[in-house]
Amino acid sequence: MVLAAALKITSMLMAAAITAILMVSINIINPTKAKNSVDFDVLLIIASAFGIGKAMTNSGLADLIANGLINSLEGFGIIGIIAGIFFITSFYTELITNNAAAALIFPIALSTAQNLQIAPKPIMITIAIAASACFATPIGYQTNLMIYGPGGYKFKDFLKVGIPMNLLVGILVTCIVYFLFYM
């Protein structure tokens, strides 16, 4: 699957679909286990976030929020905008899945980049990293939740370690994106 996608023989989606069909066909996994391994609740949240993101764009809400973000942070320059996008995405990631957070923030970030007349790619890179940098709660990322109970951790343990980690990653990503793309 990875080789087919890496060599551009087919798309990643098609390679994954073919691999899944082959795995069921040659009994590596049975159809019931395959169906049960799909977390439909997470897929529903992600799909809903894409719908909400599209609605934000169509209604003009994304532009309204983007303009608010720009007005609030323009005094700090582009580095302030990058930091704002990072920390808003990071905040949402702590509350919902990383994919849903990215889907919700994407239209706002795209509108922000368009309104500032800057390339959207660095802002999208910021979102991708921020959505995956979930350290402050056990509910924002699957691996956090996996170790929450068995590790005997409390919610405040994630806050104590996670908030400084989120701040550190946010500062690093903001600086790296700024220096790589805007200097």
Backbone bond lengths (Angstrom), bond angles and torsions (degrees), N, CA, C in turn:
res aa  C-N    CA-C-N  psi(-1)  N-CA   C-N-CA  omega(-1)  CA-C   N-CA-C  phi
1 M - - - 1.441 - - 1.526 110.55 -
2 V 1.332 116.23 -50.61 1.457 120.67 -178.46 1.519 110.24 -65.26
3 L 1.317 116.68 -42.35 1.457 120.64 179.84 1.533 111.36 -63.14
4 A 1.322 117.04 -44.44 1.470 120.91 179.18 1.525 111.13 -61.34
5 A 1.311 117.09 -40.67 1.457 120.78 179.04 1.532 110.99 -72.76
6 A 1.337 117.13 -41.29 1.468 121.07 -178.37 1.520 111.91 -65.72
7 L 1.334 116.59 -37.35 1.461 120.86 179.48 1.535 112.00 -84.85
8 K 1.331 115.26 4.26 1.469 122.23 178.72 1.531 112.53 58.33
9 I 1.326 114.79 32.96 1.459 120.12 174.27 1.529 108.46 -70.53
10 T 1.318 114.73 -36.99 1.463 121.79 177.82 1.526 108.18 -152.53
11 S 1.309 115.79 172.09 1.466 119.49 178.58 1.529 109.96 -73.81
12 M 1.317 116.44 161.14 1.466 120.88 178.70 1.529 110.27 -62.02
13 L 1.319 116.70 -39.36 1.466 120.42 179.03 1.522 110.86 -61.38
14 M 1.313 116.82 -47.81 1.464 120.88 -179.51 1.528 110.56 -65.51
15 A 1.327 117.29 -41.73 1.466 120.59 178.64 1.534 110.79 -61.88
16 A 1.327 116.61 -41.68 1.467 120.34 178.86 1.523 111.12 -66.04
17 A 1.334 116.57 -41.37 1.464 120.12 179.75 1.531 110.94 -64.16
18 I 1.318 116.82 -44.75 1.477 121.01 178.84 1.528 110.29 -62.66
19 T 1.325 116.62 -42.63 1.464 120.82 179.08 1.528 110.88 -62.75
20 A 1.319 117.11 -43.26 1.465 120.71 179.21 1.528 110.82 -62.11
21 I 1.316 116.48 -43.87 1.470 120.47 178.93 1.530 110.90 -63.55
22 L 1.329 116.86 -43.68 1.468 120.60 177.38 1.525 112.08 -61.91
23 M 1.332 116.22 -41.67 1.464 119.34 -179.15 1.522 111.80 -62.98
24 V 1.325 117.10 -37.77 1.463 120.18 177.29 1.532 110.01 -74.37
25 S 1.332 116.88 -40.38 1.469 121.41 -177.67 1.523 113.06 -62.86
26 I 1.334 117.30 -38.83 1.469 119.22 -178.14 1.534 112.47 -100.89
27 N 1.324 115.59 20.57 1.470 124.10 172.50 1.525 114.79 61.08
28 I 1.323 117.51 32.01 1.464 119.25 171.16 1.523 108.25 -71.83
29 I 1.312 115.23 -35.31 1.461 121.66 175.30 1.522 107.11 -141.09
30 N 1.337 116.92 143.12 1.459 118.07 -179.93 1.535 109.64 -86.48
31 P 1.314 116.36 157.83 1.471 119.77 -175.73 1.528 114.18 -57.05
32 T 1.318 117.46 -35.71 1.465 120.22 179.94 1.528 111.18 -65.77
33 K 1.340 116.22 -45.84 1.471 119.54 177.47 1.524 111.14 -63.65
34 A 1.318 116.37 -38.12 1.465 120.05 178.58 1.518 110.05 -61.77
35 K 1.324 117.00 -46.25 1.466 121.47 179.49 1.522 110.96 -64.60
36 N 1.324 116.85 -41.94 1.472 120.46 -178.34 1.526 113.25 -70.81
37 S 1.330 117.70 -20.06 1.464 120.09 -179.34 1.530 112.54 -80.21
38 V 1.321 116.92 -11.07 1.463 120.68 177.61 1.523 108.54 -85.80
39 D 1.315 116.34 123.39 1.463 121.17 179.20 1.525 108.54 -88.55
40 F 1.329 115.71 92.51 1.455 121.22 -174.74 1.530 112.52 -67.26
41 D 1.331 117.63 -28.00 1.473 119.67 176.54 1.523 110.73 -63.45
42 V 1.327 116.43 -43.74 1.469 120.56 178.89 1.525 109.93 -65.99
43 L 1.333 116.93 -42.29 1.469 119.81 177.82 1.523 111.37 -60.90
44 L 1.318 116.93 -38.42 1.459 121.02 178.63 1.531 111.04 -65.48
45 I 1.322 117.15 -41.89 1.471 121.02 178.19 1.525 110.19 -62.84
46 I 1.330 116.45 -44.49 1.468 120.62 -179.42 1.531 110.37 -64.88
47 A 1.324 116.64 -46.22 1.465 120.23 179.48 1.523 110.95 -62.07
48 S 1.313 116.60 -40.32 1.467 120.51 177.73 1.521 111.03 -63.42
49 A 1.325 116.48 -39.81 1.464 120.32 179.51 1.529 110.98 -63.94
50 F 1.339 116.67 -38.07 1.468 119.10 176.24 1.527 110.22 -63.76
51 G 1.321 116.38 -41.00 1.467 120.36 177.92 1.524 111.71 -63.90
52 I 1.313 116.29 -43.48 1.464 120.49 178.52 1.532 109.99 -64.88
53 G 1.331 116.50 -41.01 1.464 120.76 177.79 1.519 111.53 -59.86
54 K 1.325 116.53 -42.98 1.469 121.00 178.40 1.529 110.13 -65.62
55 A 1.316 116.41 -40.91 1.465 120.18 178.22 1.535 110.60 -64.18
56 M 1.320 116.85 -37.60 1.473 120.52 177.56 1.521 110.49 -61.94
57 T 1.325 116.55 -39.96 1.464 120.76 178.89 1.526 110.53 -68.19
58 N 1.337 116.67 -49.29 1.466 121.31 -176.27 1.527 112.66 -65.53
59 S 1.320 117.07 -33.69 1.469 120.16 -177.36 1.522 112.96 -83.27
60 G 1.313 117.00 -14.14 1.459 120.33 -177.06 1.519 112.87 91.56
61 L 1.334 116.88 -1.38 1.465 120.66 179.88 1.520 111.62 -63.27
62 A 1.338 116.52 -38.51 1.469 119.66 179.50 1.524 110.11 -60.93
63 D 1.325 117.16 -42.66 1.467 120.77 177.59 1.522 111.36 -63.83
64 L 1.324 116.04 -41.60 1.469 120.80 -179.88 1.528 110.80 -61.98
65 I 1.325 116.20 -46.47 1.470 120.50 179.28 1.530 109.93 -66.99
66 A 1.335 116.72 -41.36 1.472 120.56 178.74 1.520 110.68 -59.75
67 N 1.328 116.80 -43.62 1.465 119.74 178.41 1.523 111.56 -64.66
68 G 1.322 117.46 -37.25 1.457 121.08 175.26 1.516 111.62 -63.64
69 L 1.321 115.73 -41.81 1.465 120.96 177.76 1.521 110.46 -62.69
70 I 1.317 115.76 -46.21 1.472 120.20 179.76 1.528 110.24 -61.96
71 N 1.331 117.00 -47.70 1.465 120.48 -179.06 1.532 111.92 -61.57
72 S 1.320 116.49 -36.50 1.470 120.49 -179.19 1.518 113.19 -73.38
73 L 1.328 116.39 -34.02 1.466 119.80 -170.63 1.524 115.06 -114.50
74 E 1.327 118.19 -1.97 1.459 119.35 -175.44 1.524 112.79 -63.69
75 G 1.308 117.38 -23.85 1.465 120.55 176.87 1.527 112.31 -65.01
76 F 1.317 116.41 -21.96 1.464 121.09 179.49 1.526 111.94 -92.94
77 G 1.337 116.72 -2.49 1.453 120.79 -179.88 1.518 111.61 79.03
78 I 1.305 115.08 -168.98 1.465 120.99 -177.08 1.525 111.67 -63.65
79 I 1.316 117.09 -30.54 1.471 119.40 178.79 1.532 110.62 -65.36
80 G 1.329 116.78 -33.21 1.465 120.89 176.02 1.515 111.85 -68.26
81 I 1.324 116.14 -37.67 1.474 120.84 177.64 1.525 109.74 -65.10
82 I 1.331 116.57 -45.13 1.476 120.69 178.87 1.534 109.68 -59.84
83 A 1.324 116.16 -46.78 1.468 120.15 179.67 1.532 110.80 -62.12
84 G 1.324 116.44 -42.34 1.469 120.10 178.99 1.508 112.04 -60.40
85 I 1.327 116.32 -46.07 1.472 120.71 178.16 1.528 109.84 -61.69
86 F 1.332 116.86 -43.21 1.462 119.87 -179.98 1.527 110.86 -59.58
87 F 1.333 116.66 -51.97 1.462 119.25 -172.35 1.530 112.91 -73.48
88 I 1.329 118.26 -28.97 1.465 119.60 173.75 1.526 109.81 -67.26
89 T 1.327 116.23 -45.46 1.467 120.38 178.52 1.523 110.38 -62.46
90 S 1.314 116.16 -43.65 1.462 121.09 179.94 1.531 111.02 -61.18
91 F 1.323 116.56 -41.34 1.469 120.88 178.58 1.528 110.65 -60.94
92 Y 1.339 116.48 -48.07 1.462 119.68 179.20 1.520 111.57 -63.38
93 T 1.327 117.46 -36.76 1.460 121.24 -179.75 1.525 111.46 -62.67
94 E 1.304 116.81 -31.16 1.461 119.93 178.85 1.529 112.01 -69.76
95 L 1.332 116.97 -21.95 1.462 121.22 -175.15 1.516 113.87 -102.86
96 I 1.341 116.33 -31.65 1.471 121.66 -179.30 1.528 107.80 -131.40
97 T 1.297 117.98 -179.15 1.473 119.64 -178.74 1.525 110.79 -66.30
98 N 1.307 115.45 157.67 1.470 119.62 -179.89 1.527 111.73 -63.71
99 N 1.319 117.60 -37.98 1.464 120.60 179.12 1.528 111.24 -65.63
100 A 1.318 116.30 -41.87 1.463 119.86 179.02 1.525 110.50 -66.33
101 A 1.322 117.20 -39.89 1.468 120.58 178.34 1.526 110.57 -61.89
102 A 1.320 116.47 -45.29 1.459 120.16 179.20 1.526 110.95 -63.29
103 A 1.335 116.83 -40.91 1.460 120.55 -179.92 1.527 111.38 -65.31
104 L 1.321 117.55 -35.21 1.468 120.84 179.22 1.528 112.22 -74.17
105 I 1.309 117.11 -38.53 1.460 121.24 -175.93 1.533 111.68 -81.73
106 F 1.312 117.12 -26.29 1.468 120.75 -176.84 1.529 113.80 -50.24
107 P 1.348 119.56 -52.34 1.469 117.93 -177.71 1.532 113.02 -64.48
108 I 1.312 116.83 -32.43 1.470 120.77 177.82 1.524 109.58 -67.18
109 A 1.328 115.87 -45.78 1.469 120.44 -179.23 1.523 111.04 -65.72
110 L 1.328 116.62 -39.88 1.461 120.01 179.11 1.530 110.18 -63.79
111 S 1.314 117.02 -43.87 1.471 120.85 176.92 1.522 110.94 -62.66
112 T 1.324 116.27 -39.24 1.466 120.46 178.18 1.522 110.19 -61.13
113 A 1.326 116.71 -48.09 1.468 120.53 -179.90 1.533 110.87 -62.38
114 Q 1.320 116.41 -42.66 1.463 119.88 179.59 1.522 111.42 -65.03
115 N 1.323 117.44 -43.36 1.465 120.86 -179.93 1.529 112.12 -65.46
116 L 1.329 116.65 -32.60 1.464 120.74 178.43 1.531 111.89 -87.45
117 Q 1.323 115.73 -6.79 1.466 122.39 -177.92 1.533 111.43 57.25
118 I 1.326 114.37 48.45 1.463 121.12 175.98 1.527 108.02 -120.46
119 A 1.317 116.06 160.97 1.463 121.02 178.09 1.531 109.57 -64.33
120 P 1.332 117.98 132.91 1.461 119.93 -179.06 1.530 114.47 -75.77
121 K 1.342 118.06 -20.41 1.467 121.04 -174.48 1.535 113.11 -54.95
122 P 1.342 119.96 -48.54 1.466 118.90 179.56 1.528 113.08 -61.77
123 I 1.318 116.40 -34.49 1.467 120.39 178.37 1.531 109.75 -68.71
124 M 1.329 117.42 -38.58 1.461 121.42 179.42 1.536 110.77 -68.77
125 I 1.317 116.60 -36.30 1.470 120.49 174.93 1.529 109.20 -62.23
126 T 1.317 116.07 -42.07 1.471 120.92 178.02 1.524 110.34 -59.76
127 I 1.321 116.96 -44.63 1.466 120.90 179.33 1.523 110.53 -62.33
128 A 1.324 117.11 -45.45 1.468 120.72 -177.74 1.530 111.14 -59.25
129 I 1.309 116.33 -42.99 1.463 119.25 -179.38 1.528 110.59 -72.93
130 A 1.333 116.86 -43.18 1.463 120.38 -179.44 1.522 111.70 -61.92
131 A 1.325 116.61 -38.24 1.463 120.41 -179.65 1.525 111.60 -67.69
132 S 1.324 116.67 -23.91 1.463 120.30 179.73 1.522 113.04 -96.74
133 A 1.311 117.36 -8.54 1.468 121.40 -178.80 1.522 109.18 -94.57
134 C 1.294 115.53 73.44 1.462 121.51 -176.96 1.526 109.00 -111.95
135 F 1.313 115.29 101.62 1.468 119.09 -176.34 1.528 113.34 -120.69
136 A 1.329 118.22 -16.76 1.466 120.84 -167.36 1.517 115.65 -90.54
137 T 1.326 118.69 -10.27 1.468 119.75 176.91 1.526 109.11 -139.70
138 P 1.322 116.60 154.65 1.459 119.27 176.66 1.532 112.28 -78.92
139 I 1.324 118.18 -13.04 1.463 119.98 -173.79 1.518 114.24 -93.65
140 G 1.320 118.10 -13.31 1.459 120.35 -174.13 1.509 115.00 -80.04
141 Y 1.310 117.85 -23.45 1.463 119.46 -176.74 1.523 108.84 -140.04
142 Q 1.326 117.03 143.64 1.462 121.93 -172.95 1.525 112.99 -57.97
143 T 1.325 117.22 -43.56 1.464 119.12 -177.13 1.522 111.49 -67.07
144 N 1.319 117.78 -32.45 1.464 120.42 176.03 1.526 109.51 -62.09
145 L 1.315 116.02 -43.93 1.456 121.06 -179.33 1.527 111.34 -67.50
146 M 1.331 115.99 -34.39 1.467 119.84 -179.79 1.531 112.26 -63.63
147 I 1.325 117.13 -35.29 1.472 119.34 -177.67 1.524 112.93 -95.09
148 Y 1.316 117.34 -10.44 1.463 122.70 -175.98 1.534 111.89 -55.77
149 G 1.318 116.99 -57.55 1.466 121.34 -178.05 1.518 113.47 -73.13
150 P 1.344 117.19 -56.50 1.469 119.37 -177.53 1.527 113.75 -60.81
151 G 1.311 117.71 -30.40 1.464 121.03 -179.55 1.522 113.41 -81.29
152 G 1.327 116.51 -8.38 1.458 120.81 -179.65 1.528 112.83 70.22
153 Y 1.322 116.48 25.33 1.461 120.04 -178.98 1.516 110.96 -80.42
154 K 1.314 115.01 155.31 1.455 121.92 173.66 1.525 107.44 -108.26
155 F 1.324 115.77 161.11 1.461 120.83 -179.25 1.530 110.29 -56.52
156 K 1.333 116.25 -40.20 1.479 119.58 -178.06 1.528 111.95 -66.68
157 D 1.341 118.45 -23.56 1.468 120.94 176.17 1.536 110.29 -63.14
158 F 1.321 115.03 -41.29 1.466 119.16 177.84 1.525 110.35 -65.60
159 L 1.328 117.01 -40.69 1.464 120.33 179.56 1.527 111.18 -63.90
160 K 1.336 116.79 -43.97 1.474 121.06 -177.29 1.521 112.50 -60.91
161 V 1.306 116.13 -43.16 1.459 120.48 -177.51 1.532 110.68 -91.68
162 G 1.310 116.19 -36.72 1.453 121.11 -172.20 1.513 115.73 -71.89
163 I 1.321 117.55 -40.04 1.467 119.26 -178.59 1.529 110.97 -62.83
164 P 1.337 119.38 -47.81 1.469 117.66 175.50 1.535 112.87 -61.21
165 M 1.333 117.30 -36.09 1.467 120.27 177.59 1.529 110.78 -64.25
166 N 1.342 116.72 -44.45 1.465 120.24 178.08 1.527 110.71 -61.09
167 L 1.321 117.06 -42.08 1.466 120.85 178.83 1.527 110.82 -63.25
168 L 1.317 116.42 -46.05 1.468 120.84 -179.60 1.532 111.11 -61.49
169 V 1.322 116.79 -48.92 1.465 120.47 179.96 1.528 109.68 -63.85
170 G 1.319 117.07 -40.41 1.460 120.67 178.97 1.514 112.70 -60.86
171 I 1.313 116.53 -44.45 1.465 120.92 178.84 1.529 110.40 -65.09
172 L 1.329 116.15 -45.03 1.470 119.99 179.57 1.524 112.16 -62.20
173 V 1.320 116.73 -48.28 1.467 120.66 -178.72 1.526 110.30 -63.44
174 T 1.330 116.61 -43.91 1.465 120.35 179.20 1.522 110.65 -58.07
175 C 1.318 116.90 -47.41 1.471 120.75 -179.17 1.521 111.92 -66.44
176 I 1.325 116.80 -44.44 1.471 119.97 -178.52 1.525 110.89 -64.25
177 V 1.335 117.41 -46.46 1.471 120.54 179.56 1.540 109.27 -62.03
178 Y 1.293 115.88 -44.12 1.473 119.51 -179.51 1.541 111.19 -60.75
179 F 1.324 116.08 -49.26 1.469 119.22 -176.95 1.529 112.97 -71.36
180 L 1.327 117.74 -32.64 1.466 119.56 179.49 1.534 113.03 -75.57
181 F 1.342 116.78 -34.44 1.445 118.49 -171.81 1.532 115.96 -112.33
182 Y 1.317 117.13 -19.24 1.466 118.16 -173.90 1.521 114.31 -121.74
183 M 1.300 118.99 0.97 1.473 121.25 179.28 1.502 109.86 -102.40
